[in-house]
Every structure is written in C-alpha cells, then in structure tokens.
Amino acid sequence: MKKTLGILGFFSSLLFFNVSSTLAASLNIEVSDNPKTQTITYQCNIGEKKERIEATYYNADNISLVDFKWKGDRIIAANVLAASGTKYVGEQYIWWEKNKEVTLYDLIQDPEEKNPILCKDESTLLF
C-alpha cells in the first residue's frame, strides 16, 4: 500500500510541476519608462556558409539583454561581467560583442570554446 501511494504521489507531483511550468509562460520585469533598443544585423561565418542574424539589444538602467534567433530558436541572453566588450549569456550560448563584431559560442556543441562563430555588423561590410 505504501508503495502505491508513493508512486501516485510521484506522478501527482509531476502533474503539478507540468501545470506550474505552463502557468509560468511569461515574465514581467519592471524597467525604466524609456528603455533603449537597437537592432543590428550581423553576417556570421559558419564554415563555407554565411548566415544573417538580426539581434535586438535592450538597455534599461541596469538590465541589458540581447534577443536573437539561432538555428530556429529564439535566444534571450542577459549581460554578464566581461573583461572587454559586452558579454551576454542565454541558454547554452555566449554572445560576445566587441568593436561591431560578435563572437558566438554554443557551449553544448563546443564546451571548450575552441570553435567560435564570428559575426560582423553588416553596416561595416563592403559588398
């Protein structure tokens, strides 16, 4: 009997956590009345191919975020401490902007950060 109740309790808790995850689909953060936004299109070198990424930067007081799509997924990364440039981290990605260039790391595919994806601001490129 105790074993049955334990199993039922376990599955009940899974149901509860599933419902709570569904209810937590949005997040509201209070920021200043005039957050600054800037959208930049980058051209990224992926081996022989080039891929365009549009990134939107949000700056509101002490909150800085970058929002971009990569491989079909939307990534929202938060600013973290960096020795130089501006570094953002979200999910398994590091987005490191410096001098109108971005270095993108995928920590699942490249945990040692040896194969960065290099991206340049398209406004600086000569076509």
CORFENUR-V668431 format. One record per residue. N is the residue number from 0. RES is the residue in one letter. SS is DSSP state (A for helix, B for strand, O for the rest). OMEGA is omega as a letter, one per 30 degrees, with the letter a starting at -180 (none if undefined). Layout:
# CORFENUR-V668431
n->N res->RES ss->SS omega->OMEGA
n->N res->RES ss->SS omega->OMEGA
This chain:
# CORFENUR-V668431
n->0 res->M ss->O omega->a
n->1 res->K ss->A omega->a
n->2 res->K ss->A omega->l
n->3 res->T ss->A omega->l
n->4 res->L ss->A omega->l
n->5 res->G ss->A omega->l
n->6 res->I ss->A omega->l
n->7 res->L ss->A omega->l
n->8 res->G ss->A omega->l
n->9 res->F ss->A omega->a
n->10 res->F ss->A omega->l
n->11 res->S ss->A omega->l
n->12 res->S ss->A omega->l
n->13 res->L ss->A omega->l
n->14 res->L ss->A omega->l
n->15 res->F ss->A omega->a
n->16 res->F ss->A omega->l
n->17 res->N ss->A omega->l
n->18 res->V ss->A omega->a
n->19 res->S ss->A omega->l
n->20 res->S ss->A omega->l
n->21 res->T ss->A omega->a
n->22 res->L ss->A omega->a
n->23 res->A ss->O omega->a
n->24 res->A ss->O omega->l
n->25 res->S ss->O omega->a
n->26 res->L ss->O omega->l
n->27 res->N ss->O omega->l
n->28 res->I ss->O omega->l
n->29 res->E ss->O omega->l
n->30 res->V ss->O omega->a
n->31 res->S ss->O omega->a
n->32 res->D ss->O omega->a
n->33 res->N ss->O omega->l
n->34 res->P ss->O omega->l
n->35 res->K ss->B omega->l
n->36 res->T ss->B omega->l
n->37 res->Q ss->B omega->l
n->38 res->T ss->B omega->a
n->39 res->I ss->B omega->l
n->40 res->T ss->B omega->a
n->41 res->Y ss->B omega->l
n->42 res->Q ss->B omega->a
n->43 res->C ss->B omega->l
n->44 res->N ss->B omega->l
n->45 res->I ss->B omega->a
n->46 res->G ss->O omega->l
n->47 res->E ss->O omega->a
n->48 res->K ss->B omega->l
n->49 res->K ss->B omega->l
n->50 res->E ss->B omega->l
n->51 res->R ss->B omega->l
n->52 res->I ss->B omega->l
n->53 res->E ss->B omega->a
n->54 res->A ss->B omega->l
n->55 res->T ss->B omega->l
n->56 res->Y ss->B omega->l
n->57 res->Y ss->B omega->l
n->58 res->N ss->B omega->l
n->59 res->A ss->B omega->a
n->60 res->D ss->O omega->a
n->61 res->N ss->O omega->l
n->62 res->I ss->B omega->l
n->63 res->S ss->B omega->a
n->64 res->L ss->B omega->l
n->65 res->V ss->B omega->a
n->66 res->D ss->B omega->l
n->67 res->F ss->B omega->l
n->68 res->K ss->B omega->l
n->69 res->W ss->B omega->a
n->70 res->K ss->O omega->l
n->71 res->G ss->O omega->a
n->72 res->D ss->B omega->l
n->73 res->R ss->B omega->a
n->74 res->I ss->B omega->l
n->75 res->I ss->B omega->a
n->76 res->A ss->B omega->a
n->77 res->A ss->B omega->l
n->78 res->N ss->B omega->l
n->79 res->V ss->B omega->a
n->80 res->L ss->O omega->l
n->81 res->A ss->O omega->l
n->82 res->A ss->O omega->l
n->83 res->S ss->O omega->a
n->84 res->G ss->O omega->l
n->85 res->T ss->B omega->a
n->86 res->K ss->B omega->l
n->87 res->Y ss->B omega->l
n->88 res->V ss->B omega->l
n->89 res->G ss->B omega->a
n->90 res->E ss->O omega->a
n->91 res->Q ss->O omega->a
n->92 res->Y ss->B omega->l
n->93 res->I ss->B omega->l
n->94 res->W ss->B omega->a
n->95 res->W ss->B omega->a
n->96 res->E ss->B omega->l
n->97 res->K ss->B omega->l
n->98 res->N ss->O omega->l
n->99 res->K ss->O omega->l
n->100 res->E ss->B omega->l
n->101 res->V ss->B omega->l
n->102 res->T ss->B omega->a
n->103 res->L ss->B omega->l
n->104 res->Y ss->B omega->l
n->105 res->D ss->B omega->a
n->106 res->L ss->O omega->l
n->107 res->I ss->O omega->l
n->108 res->Q ss->O omega->a
n->109 res->D ss->O omega->a
n->110 res->P ss->O omega->a
n->111 res->E ss->O omega->l
n->112 res->E ss->O omega->a
n->113 res->K ss->O omega->a
n->114 res->N ss->O omega->a
n->115 res->P ss->O omega->l
n->116 res->I ss->B omega->a
n->117 res->L ss->B omega->a
n->118 res->C ss->B omega->l
n->119 res->K ss->B omega->l
n->120 res->D ss->B omega->a
n->121 res->E ss->A omega->a
n->122 res->S ss->A omega->l
n->123 res->T ss->A omega->a
n->124 res->L ss->O omega->l
n->125 res->L ss->O omega->a
n->126 res->F ss->O omega->none
